[in-house]
Amino acid sequence: MKILVATEKPFAAVAVDGIRQVIEEAGYELELLEKYTDRKELLDAVATADGLIVRSDKVDAEVIAAGKNLKVIVRAGAGYDNIDLAAATEAGICVENTPGQNSNAVAELVFGMAVMAARNMMDGTSGSELKDKNIGIHAFGQVGRNVARIAKGFGMNVTALDPYCPDSAMEEAGVKPVHSVEELYGQNKFVSLHIPATAETKGSIGYDLITRMPKGGVLINTARKEVIDEAGLRKALEERQDLKYVADIKPDNAAELTELFGNRVFFTPKKMGAQTSEANINAGIAAARQSVAFLRDGIDRFRVNK
Ligand code: 3PG
């Protein structure tokens, strides 16, 4: 049995060592395809793989069709919008993610970016503190819960919106539940996005919501660029000179936004929320264990397709 680890953005070397150990101890073979620039490399490598481990690498119908022996695809991370679930299901392939394994890393980056925005992108001018400010968490999943925990350490007032999470779970974490996006954006100077990119959420954060934010509002996006209505964001930033947008995923109009709004916007060069050795080890090794558990024992606890 061969497990292909295909990561255009590689894991830390220490994580790869751990992945190798899990796969080889099971008596399987690891094939490593890192930093590939040509899609053909992935199509060729997947042809002989029984299992595939990826990060944000695009696994579309063509990759799935090329993986003639594929039985399991594990997304080492949370969001699986990069994988064509319907094509995988059709081909009888199990798709899994590794929920929670990289969430602390992403949550810490939220505060790196929040502090940076509050301190005017470290430009030497007088900024503000996070203490006693309101932060709204849009989706209270694994990352959102870590954001809440850290926000409390900063002395922030924490609110969250998540129709899939009972109020009691938020209240136990010392978080005030709200039940509409209007409340969430209207009440919080900082809003941190943690919604997945789905048909319902794509383009759902736009002008109307962003301009509801209080004076000096900072929208932090470590989730997915697709959830933002980019034209609406641009219009909001144009109209409201006090607003800032900081994101771990460059919008398509990043160059234009930077030119127009200077240091009121910030984008990491490459998505780096989960790019820590700890997150790589956690998610990478979990993905290796889950792949082996599926191939050897048919265990599919983290399956996301039916
Ligand atoms: C995730 O969905 O787990 C994060 O967005 C991290 O993605 P990455 O593995 O591509 O860094």
Residues whose N, C-alpha, C, O or C-beta is under 5 A from the ligand:
A	BS01	3PG	R55 S56 A76 G77 A78 G79 A223 K271 A274
